[in-house]
Structure formats: structure tokens, C-alpha cells
Amino acid sequence: MYSQGLIGADNKTEETQAFLDAFQKRIDAEEKIEPNDPMPLAYRNTLIRMIGQHAHSEIVGMLPEGNWITRAPTLRRKVALLAKVQDEGGHGLYLYSAAETLGVSREQMTEELLDGTAKYSSIFNYPTPTWADIGTIGWLVDGAAIMNQVPLCRCSYGPYARAMIRVCKEESFHQRQGYELVKTLCEGTAEQKAMAQDSLDRWWWPSLMMFGPSDTDSQHSDKSMQWKIKRFTNDELRQKFIDATVPQAELIGLTVPDKDLTWNPTKNRGKGGYDFGEINWDEFWRVVQGHGLMNKDRIAARKKAWDEGAWVREAAQAYAAKQQSSSVA
């Protein structure tokens, strides 16, 4: 943790209007904010919340996929899934490291996850009962993640933006891998195609919820947009995802489970886009608040891994302290 740029860190910088105006001027000029730069406390806290939630989602997201590694139907699928799960672990590492530059420890972030203070993506609180779900997660969940994360490569906070470049490249591969898996099922037996359709039916609406609450109910979007942490609102990203994904489903013969889905040529400033049905926001908030089908299992698995890994962290710290004392001597 090396951030020295927090308001009050040097006992000189005050969060005056002049300071806030100067900070916003840097943001408007598309300058990157770096860890040692002075920054408003609210900007720092927003980033910690966002990056922490993102990091937690990458790690928790390994659980439903990791559960299928031993049951993958072929060696090729097993190797691909192993590689993907490994990538997700790396993404969590990049993001925890980016958050640490803001002066928060990984231990604190993990404790907040385990006690329910911090959140992770609601999508990972749904079960994966069939092999088709692994493909659908790659196609829809990682596809939705790409829509959200590519703009983060231009985030105003430098460490987050730079971490996202590699993350997005790998997520793009994951999305293509998932779509290819679903496409293969659709080209197989009637039973396999039915499995793919069932998976799409279960994952479509939770995938739309991944973008967060509607703009009218979002508490953080306005400020995040002003600071150029985010570049698009939740609803804008959701619309982009739907417009890109519906043709993909139609191409492989699947039906999006939305009876209100219709093409509207007047949307998107005349470029066209899909009108879609109402999202079940009651379900969204219920899952976010910890009452999804897999909430307890996900947190229990994360806590078990954290507790059982304590000796590794302690050993690493002891080794680092020994190395430091040896170099001083």
C-alpha cells in the first residue's frame, strides 16, 4: 500500500472547493489520476468500492466454473475451462493490487466481503446444474462483463485502467469460448439443443441484472460518470449488450426468453435497437442483499479458502521480514 494522495494524508491538503474544482479540471482534461496524486475522499472510496466488488466477483466467479472442471465432457473442454478459471484468479490479483494502491489492504477487503459489507456480482448466486451453463456463463456473463469493462480501460484512475487492458483481452477470449460451446450444443442432438435453450432461459434475465439497477435507482452512477470512472450508464450498457447478443442467439437457433422483445428502428438515435421486457428488480435486490440460491455457499467457500490459506500468508510475511532484516544487516 503506497498511496500518499489521500485528502489529509499530508496534513496540508484540504478538500476545499478550489481543490475539488482543480481535480475536476484534471478529470475533464482526460488526465490519469495516479496513486500519489491528491484526490477527494469520495473519489477514493468510490474506486475502492468498485474495484473491490470487481475483484471479489472475479474470485467468487471461479467457484461455479471450477465445480465443472472434473466433469467436463472432453479433454479439450477440461483444458479450456482450467485456463479460464486460472485467468479469473489472475484478474482478481490485478484488481486487488489496484485497490491496494488506494490505501486499503486485501485483508480488509476480504473481511468486508465475508461479513457482507462488500458485495460481488449478483450473477454468481445462481446455480449451474448443467454443462450448458458453463457455455452460457462464458457467452452471456463474460459478454456482459466485456460491455462493462472495456470502457473501464479509459477509467480516470490509472492503475484500474491499466489492469483492465489485459482483463478485457482475456474476457473477450472467454466470451468466444462460451459462445462456441453453446453453438456446438445447438448443432448436436435435440436433447443438447434443449439443454442450451434451458440454460439461456435461466441466465438471460440475471445477465441483464449484472449491469446494476436502472439509472433512476442508481446511487453512484452520476458521480462516477462525472469523475470518468464510468463512461456509460447502467441502462446504456444494458441496451448495448441486448442489441449485440440477441442476433447471436438467433444465429444459432436459440430464442431469447422475452415475449416483449421487439426491434425498434427509432432507438439509439435512429440506428435501431431492441425494446425489451421489464426486469424483475425485486429479485435483483433480493439476491444482492444475500438471499440468492447460492449466496451462502459462495461466502462459505470463500471463507474456507481464506481461513485455510492463513498459514501461507503468514509464512510469506515471515519470509519477507527475514529477507528485509538480512538486507539491513
C-alpha positions in Angstrom: 0.0 0.0 0.0 1.8 3.1 -1.2 -0.9 5.7 -1.8 0.1 9.1 -0.4 -2.5 11.1 -2.4 -5.5 10.9 0.0 -7.0 14.2 1.3 -5.4 15.0 4.6 -2.7 12.4 4.2 0.0 15.1 4.4 -2.0 17.2 6.9 -1.9 20.1 4.4 -4.3 19.3 1.6 -7.9 20.3 2.4 -10.9 19.3 0.5 -11.7 22.9 -0.4 -13.9 24.0 -3.4 -10.8 25.2 -5.1 -9.2 21.8 -4.7 -12.3 20.0 -6.0 -12.5 22.3 -9.0 -8.8 21.7 -9.8 -9.3 18.0 -9.5 -12.3 18.0 -11.8 -10.4 20.1 -14.3 -7.8 17.3 -14.5 -10.5 14.7 -15.0 -12.2 16.8 -17.7 -8.8 17.1 -19.4 -8.6 13.3 -19.5 -5.5 13.2 -17.2 -4.9 9.9 -15.4 -5.0 10.1 -11.6 -2.2 8.1 -10.1 -1.8 6.7 -6.5 0.4 9.5 -5.2 -1.9 12.3 -6.6 -4.2 14.2 -4.2 -7.7 13.0 -4.6 -11.1 13.7 -3.0 -12.0 11.1 -0.3 -15.3 10.4 -2.1 -13.4 9.6 -5.3 -11.1 7.2 -3.4 -14.0 5.5 -1.7 -15.9 5.1 -4.9 -12.9 3.4 -6.5 -12.3 1.1 -3.5 -16.0 0.0 -3.6 -16.0 -0.5 -7.4 -12.6 -2.2 -7.7 -13.1 -4.3 -4.6 -16.5 -5.5 -5.9 -14.9 -6.3 -9.2 -12.1 -8.2 -7.6 -14.5 -10.2 -5.4 -16.6 -11.1 -8.4 -13.6 -12.5 -10.3 -12.7 -14.7 -7.4 -16.2 -15.8 -6.5 -16.8 -16.4 -10.2 -14.3 -19.1 -10.2 -16.5 -21.3 -8.0 -19.4 -22.3 -10.3 -16.9 -23.0 -13.2 -14.4 -24.8 -11.0 -17.2 -27.1 -9.9 -17.4 -28.4 -13.5 -13.7 -29.0 -14.3 -13.7 -32.7 -13.3 -17.0 -33.2 -15.2 -16.1 -31.5 -18.5 -17.0 -33.9 -21.3 -13.7 -33.9 -23.2 -10.0 -33.2 -22.5 -10.2 -30.1 -24.8 -13.1 -28.7 -22.8 -11.3 -29.5 -19.5 -8.1 -27.7 -20.5 -10.1 -24.7 -21.8 -12.1 -24.5 -18.5 -8.9 -24.8 -16.4 -7.3 -22.0 -18.4 -10.4 -19.8 -17.9 -10.6 -20.4 -14.2 -6.9 -19.6 -13.9 -7.4 -16.3 -15.8 -10.2 -15.3 -13.4 -7.8 -15.8 -10.5 -5.3 -13.6 -12.2 -7.9 -10.9 -12.8 -8.7 -10.9 -9.1 -5.0 -10.5 -8.3 -4.6 -7.5 -10.7 -7.7 -5.8 -9.2 -6.9 -6.4 -5.5 -3.4 -4.9 -6.3 -5.0 -1.9 -8.0 -7.3 -1.4 -5.0 -4.3 -1.6 -2.6 -2.8 1.5 -4.3 -5.7 3.4 -2.8 -4.6 2.6 0.7 -6.9 -0.4 1.5 -5.5 -3.8 2.4 -6.5 -7.1 0.8 -7.3 -8.4 4.2 -9.7 -5.6 4.9 -11.4 -6.1 1.5 -11.8 -9.8 2.2 -13.1 -9.3 5.7 -15.7 -6.9 4.3 -16.8 -9.5 1.7 -17.1 -12.2 4.4 -19.1 -10.0 6.8 -21.4 -8.8 4.0 -20.3 -5.2 3.9 -18.8 -5.6 0.4 -20.7 -7.2 -2.5 -19.8 -9.2 -5.6 -21.8 -9.6 -8.8 -25.3 -11.0 -8.2 -24.9 -13.3 -11.2 -22.7 -15.7 -9.2 -25.5 -16.5 -6.8 -27.3 -18.7 -9.4 -26.6 -22.4 -9.7 -25.0 -24.2 -12.6 -26.9 -27.6 -12.9 -25.9 -28.4 -16.5 -22.8 -28.4 -18.7 -24.6 -25.9 -21.0 -24.4 -23.4 -18.1 -20.6 -23.2 -18.5 -21.0 -22.1 -22.1 -23.8 -19.7 -21.2 -21.7 -18.1 -18.5 -18.9 -17.5 -21.0 -21.3 -16.2 -23.7 -23.6 -14.1 -21.6 -21.9 -13.3 -18.3 -18.5 -12.7 -19.7 -20.2 -10.9 -22.6 -21.9 -8.6 -20.2 -18.6 -8.1 -18.3 -16.9 -7.0 -21.5 -19.6 -4.4 -22.2 -19.0 -3.0 -18.7 -15.2 -3.4 -18.6 -14.0 -2.2 -22.0 -14.9 1.4 -21.1 -13.0 1.0 -17.8 -9.8 0.8 -19.9 -10.3 4.6 -20.1 -11.1 5.0 -16.4 -9.6 8.2 -14.9 -7.7 6.2 -12.3 -4.5 4.9 -13.9 -3.9 1.6 -12.0 -7.5 0.4 -12.7 -7.5 1.5 -16.3 -4.2 -0.3 -17.0 -5.3 -3.5 -15.2 -8.4 -3.6 -17.3 -6.5 -3.8 -20.6 -5.3 -7.3 -20.0 -8.5 -8.3 -18.2 -10.6 -7.3 -21.2 -8.4 -9.2 -23.7 -8.8 -12.4 -21.7 -12.6 -11.9 -21.1 -13.0 -11.5 -24.9 -11.5 -15.0 -25.3 -13.8 -16.3 -22.6 -16.8 -14.9 -24.3 -15.9 -16.5 -27.6 -15.1 -19.8 -25.9 -18.5 -19.8 -24.2 -20.4 -19.0 -27.4 -18.6 -21.7 -29.3 -19.6 -24.2 -26.6 -23.3 -23.2 -26.8 -23.1 -23.2 -30.6 -21.7 -26.8 -30.5 -24.6 -27.9 -28.3 -27.1 -26.3 -30.7 -25.6 -28.2 -33.6 -25.8 -31.5 -31.7 -28.8 -33.6 -30.7 -32.2 -32.3 -29.9 -31.5 -33.0 -26.3 -28.3 -31.0 -26.4 -30.1 -28.0 -28.1 -32.8 -28.2 -25.5 -30.2 -28.0 -22.8 -28.7 -24.9 -24.4 -32.2 -23.3 -24.6 -32.9 -24.1 -21.0 -29.7 -22.6 -19.9 -30.4 -19.4 -21.9 -33.9 -19.2 -20.3 -32.4 -19.3 -16.8 -29.4 -16.9 -17.4 -30.8 -14.2 -19.7 -32.5 -12.1 -17.1 -29.8 -12.4 -14.4 -27.3 -11.4 -17.1 -29.3 -8.2 -17.7 -29.3 -7.5 -14.0 -25.4 -7.6 -14.0 -25.3 -4.0 -15.2 -26.9 -2.9 -11.9 -30.1 -1.0 -11.1 -31.8 1.2 -13.6 -30.4 4.7 -13.9 -33.3 6.1 -12.0 -32.4 3.9 -9.0 -28.6 4.0 -9.2 -27.0 5.8 -6.3 -23.5 6.1 -7.7 -23.7 6.5 -11.5 -23.9 10.3 -11.7 -20.7 10.9 -9.7 -18.9 8.0 -11.3 -19.7 9.5 -14.7 -18.6 13.0 -13.6 -15.3 11.6 -12.4 -15.0 9.5 -15.6 -14.6 6.3 -13.6 -17.5 5.1 -15.7 -18.2 6.2 -19.3 -21.7 4.8 -19.8 -24.7 4.5 -17.5 -26.1 1.1 -16.4 -29.0 1.3 -18.8 -26.8 2.4 -21.8 -24.6 -0.7 -21.2 -27.6 -3.0 -20.8 -29.0 -1.8 -24.1 -25.7 -2.3 -25.9 -25.5 -5.8 -24.5 -29.0 -6.7 -25.7 -28.5 -5.3 -29.1 -25.3 -7.3 -29.6 -26.5 -10.6 -28.0 -29.9 -11.1 -29.5 -28.6 -11.6 -33.0 -26.0 -14.1 -31.7 -28.8 -16.2 -30.1 -30.9 -16.1 -33.3 -27.8 -17.2 -35.4 -27.6 -20.5 -33.5 -31.3 -21.1 -33.3 -32.0 -20.1 -29.7 -34.9 -17.9 -28.6 -34.3 -15.1 -26.1 -36.9 -15.6 -23.2 -38.6 -12.2 -23.5 -42.0 -12.0 -25.1 -41.8 -8.2 -25.2 -38.5 -8.2 -27.2 -39.0 -6.2 -30.4 -36.8 -4.3 -32.8 -37.3 -0.6 -32.6 -35.7 1.3 -35.6 -36.0 4.7 -33.8 -33.8 3.7 -30.9 -30.2 4.8 -30.5 -30.7 8.0 -32.4 -32.2 6.2 -35.4 -29.6 3.4 -35.5 -32.1 1.0 -34.1 -32.2 -1.2 -31.0 -34.4 -3.7 -29.1 -37.2 -2.8 -26.8 -37.3 -5.4 -24.0 -39.5 -6.5 -21.1 -39.4 -5.3 -17.5 -36.6 -6.7 -15.4 -37.7 -8.2 -12.0 -35.9 -5.7 -9.8 -37.4 -7.3 -6.7 -35.4 -10.5 -7.5 -32.3 -8.4 -8.2 -32.4 -6.7 -4.8 -33.2 -9.9 -3.0 -30.1 -11.6 -4.5 -27.9 -8.5 -3.9 -29.0 -8.5 -0.2 -27.8 -12.1 0.2 -30.9 -14.2 -0.4 -29.9 -15.8 -3.7 -29.9 -19.6 -4.1 -26.1 -19.8 -3.9 -25.2 -16.8 -1.6 -24.5 -18.8 1.5 -22.5 -21.4 -0.4 -20.4 -18.9 -2.2 -19.5 -17.0 1.0 -18.8 -20.2 2.9 -16.4 -21.4 0.2 -14.6 -18.1 0.1 -14.3 -18.1 3.9 -13.0 -21.7 3.9 -10.3 -20.8 1.4 -9.4 -17.6 3.3 -9.1 -19.4 6.6 -7.2 -22.4 5.2 -4.8 -20.1 3.4 -3.8 -18.2 6.5 -0.6 -20.2 7.1 0.5 -19.4 3.5 0.1 -15.6 4.1 1.8 -15.9 7.5 4.7 -17.8 6.0 5.1 -15.3 3.2 5.1 -12.4 5.6 7.7 -14.1 7.8 9.9 -14.8 4.8 9.6 -11.2 3.7 10.5 -9.9 7.2 13.5 -12.3 7.3 14.7 -11.1 3.9 14.3 -7.5 4.9 16.3 -7.9 8.2 19.0 -9.8 6.3 19.4 -6.9 3.8 19.5 -4.3 6.6 22.2 -6.3 8.4 
